[in-house]
Amino acid sequence: MSVPIKSGTGAAYARILGFGGYRPARVVTNEEIIQNIDSSDEWIQARSGIVTRRWANAEETVQAMSVAAAGKALANAGIQADQVGAVIVSTVSHLYQTPAIATVIADELGAKGAAAFDISAACAGFCYGVGLADGMVRTGSAEHVVVIGVERLSDLTDHHDRSTAFIFADGAGAAVVGPSDTPGIGPVVWGSDGSQARLITQQESWHQAFHTEGGAQWPHLRMEGNPVFRWAVWEMARVAQQALDAAGVSTDDLDAFIPHQANMRITDAMVKALKLPAHVRVARDIAQQGNTSAASIPLAIERMQESGELKSGETALIIGFGAGLAYAAQVIKLP
Ligand SMILES: CC(C)(COP(=O)(O)OP(=O)(O)OC[C@H]1O[C@@H](n2cnc3c(N)ncnc32)[C@H](O)[C@@H]1OP(=O)(O)O)[C@@H](O)C(=O)NCCC(=O)NCCS
């Protein structure tokens, strides 16, 4: 039949209406980390900027941390759970293959019947989620979307591996995306380079891990820090600039730069490569929080909002990058 079909129509524009975060209670110092690896507090601080990080306890599950962060984001947005049409959870450390943890989180939040799914885009996951939510609100497939970035990377870290033991951490961050009369989320610039997938990867499949000679072995994350560092600094500064250009925003117009909190030296190098003016406030949550992958950007924004460093209506550039290698960046208006 040649009958025409209707396409979805939603809001003219979308924006982020509120952020929320959850930081596990237990603070882990570099002194504790170096009980397992040949390193020092000085080396870790100088090479990564990390002073402390937080690790979740048994009760601070992916679900519990997500519900806490999303509940805070909904309250900050002034949106009720029954107004939520979709829940997107970005995580690589929910240790069940199925079902998606998003369905259970939506139910616990009270977003009954909401579309709910997980995405696996590692440290780019929050920006991937915001990109998806922006499109969903504008095409009308959901009026309000909760985007959650959540990790319990301490479960996947080899605490005796000196190249990763000090980096990865746990936490959850969330945002509520909804309709807007004016543009609040710029075009997403995103992509991937699977030819470099080996640079950050779970070392073996679950199947291989269970069938290891001599007994099951936990499949930890492995990372080649040096090439990841170079890729992040050079390629990601270019992607960040593309996101600014796509939004029609110059570095002079920018109020804040919130990159994925991978490593303080990566952040410093990106600030330099982008020639950001001194007035641009830069997220440095990694010092207290470590690298929480998909959670790092909303957690960093929440800290800056709570300390009064960010104000409503200001313009921020966010960029996530990591395993995949996957990346995504966009300019946003702060709620
Ligand atoms: C991990 C990282 C901090 C390591 O820093 P680096 O300067 O690249 O370190 P290198 O691997 O080149 O090692 C430099 C030296 O420190 C030593 N070293 C490595 N790990 C160490 C540790 N934990 N403690 C002390 N010394 C260490 C190395 O043996 C090497 O010694 P050498 O010069 O005598 O050979 C850095 O590569 C990085 O941040 N990479 C990106 C990480 C990241 O963002 N990952 C997530 C992406 S989302």
The ligand as an SDF file (V2000), in Angstrom:
LIG
                    3D

 48 50  0  0  0  0  0  0  0  0999 V2000
   47.8230    5.5930   33.0590 C   0  0  0  0  0  0  0  0  0  0  0  0
   48.6980    6.8200   32.9490 C   0  0  0  0  0  0  0  0  0  0  0  0
   48.4030    7.7840   34.1120 C   0  0  0  0  0  0  0  0  0  0  0  0
   50.1330    6.4070   33.0270 C   0  0  0  0  0  0  0  0  0  0  0  0
   50.9600    7.5180   32.9080 O   0  0  0  0  0  0  0  0  0  0  0  0
   52.1540    7.5160   31.8710 P   0  0  0  0  0  0  0  0  0  0  0  0
   52.9030    8.7430   32.0940 O   0  0  0  0  0  0  0  0  0  0  0  0
   51.5820    7.2540   30.5120 O   0  0  0  0  0  0  0  0  0  0  0  0
   52.9660    6.2860   32.3750 O   0  0  0  0  0  0  0  0  0  0  0  0
   53.8050    5.2410   31.5360 P   0  0  0  0  0  0  0  0  0  0  0  0
   52.9870    4.0230   31.3200 O   0  0  0  0  0  0  0  0  0  0  0  0
   54.4040    5.9130   30.3150 O   0  0  0  0  0  0  0  0  0  0  0  0
   54.9620    4.9400   32.5320 O   0  0  0  0  0  0  0  0  0  0  0  0
   55.9210    5.9250   32.9090 C   0  0  0  0  0  0  0  0  0  0  0  0
   56.8290    5.3280   33.9580 C   0  0  0  0  0  0  0  0  0  0  0  0
   56.0880    5.1700   35.1840 O   0  0  0  0  0  0  0  0  0  0  0  0
   56.1100    3.7910   35.6040 C   0  0  0  0  0  0  0  0  0  0  0  0
   54.8080    3.4740   36.1490 N   0  0  0  0  0  0  0  0  0  0  0  0
   53.7120    3.0050   35.5030 C   0  0  0  0  0  0  0  0  0  0  0  0
   52.6980    2.8490   36.3550 N   0  0  0  0  0  0  0  0  0  0  0  0
   53.1490    3.2590   37.5630 C   0  0  0  0  0  0  0  0  0  0  0  0
   52.5550    3.3550   38.8350 C   0  0  0  0  0  0  0  0  0  0  0  0
   51.2760    3.0290   39.0740 N   0  0  0  0  0  0  0  0  0  0  0  0
   53.3160    3.8300   39.8400 N   0  0  0  0  0  0  0  0  0  0  0  0
   54.5930    4.1820   39.6500 C   0  0  0  0  0  0  0  0  0  0  0  0
   55.2100    4.1000   38.4660 N   0  0  0  0  0  0  0  0  0  0  0  0
   54.4920    3.6490   37.4250 C   0  0  0  0  0  0  0  0  0  0  0  0
   56.4080    3.0080   34.3600 C   0  0  0  0  0  0  0  0  0  0  0  0
   57.0440    1.7890   34.6910 O   0  0  0  0  0  0  0  0  0  0  0  0
   57.3390    3.9330   33.6170 C   0  0  0  0  0  0  0  0  0  0  0  0
   58.6290    3.8240   34.1550 O   0  0  0  0  0  0  0  0  0  0  0  0
   59.9200    3.9740   33.2250 P   0  0  0  0  0  0  0  0  0  0  0  0
   59.8600    5.3600   32.6560 O   0  0  0  0  0  0  0  0  0  0  0  0
   61.0430    3.7480   34.1880 O   0  0  0  0  0  0  0  0  0  0  0  0
   59.7730    2.9160   32.1750 O   0  0  0  0  0  0  0  0  0  0  0  0
   48.4460    7.5680   31.6220 C   0  0  0  0  0  0  0  0  0  0  0  0
   48.9400    6.8120   30.5490 O   0  0  0  0  0  0  0  0  0  0  0  0
   47.0200    7.8470   31.3600 C   0  0  0  0  0  0  0  0  0  0  0  0
   46.4120    8.6120   32.0660 O   0  0  0  0  0  0  0  0  0  0  0  0
   46.4230    7.2730   30.3080 N   0  0  0  0  0  0  0  0  0  0  0  0
   45.0300    7.4610   29.9830 C   0  0  0  0  0  0  0  0  0  0  0  0
   44.2020    6.8750   31.0580 C   0  0  0  0  0  0  0  0  0  0  0  0
   42.7680    7.0660   30.8450 C   0  0  0  0  0  0  0  0  0  0  0  0
   42.3170    8.1480   30.7590 O   0  0  0  0  0  0  0  0  0  0  0  0
   42.0390    5.9740   30.7780 N   0  0  0  0  0  0  0  0  0  0  0  0
   40.6680    5.9620   30.6850 C   0  0  0  0  0  0  0  0  0  0  0  0
   40.2440    6.5120   29.4120 C   0  0  0  0  0  0  0  0  0  0  0  0
   38.5960    6.7560   29.5550 S   0  0  0  0  0  0  0  0  0  0  0  0
  1  2  1  0
  2  3  1  0
  2  4  1  0
  2 36  1  0
  4  5  1  0
  5  6  1  0
  6  7  2  0
  6  8  1  0
  6  9  1  0
  9 10  1  0
 10 11  2  0
 10 12  1  0
 10 13  1  0
 13 14  1  0
 14 15  1  0
 15 16  1  0
 15 30  1  0
 16 17  1  0
 17 18  1  0
 17 28  1  0
 18 19  1  0
 18 27  1  0
 19 20  2  0
 20 21  1  0
 21 22  1  0
 21 27  2  0
 22 23  1  0
 22 24  2  0
 24 25  1  0
 25 26  2  0
 26 27  1  0
 28 29  1  0
 28 30  1  0
 30 31  1  0
 31 32  1  0
 32 33  2  0
 32 34  1  0
 32 35  1  0
 36 37  1  0
 36 38  1  0
 38 39  2  0
 38 40  1  0
 40 41  1  0
 41 42  1  0
 42 43  1  0
 43 44  2  0
 43 45  1  0
 45 46  1  0
 46 47  1  0
 47 48  1  0
M  END
$$$$
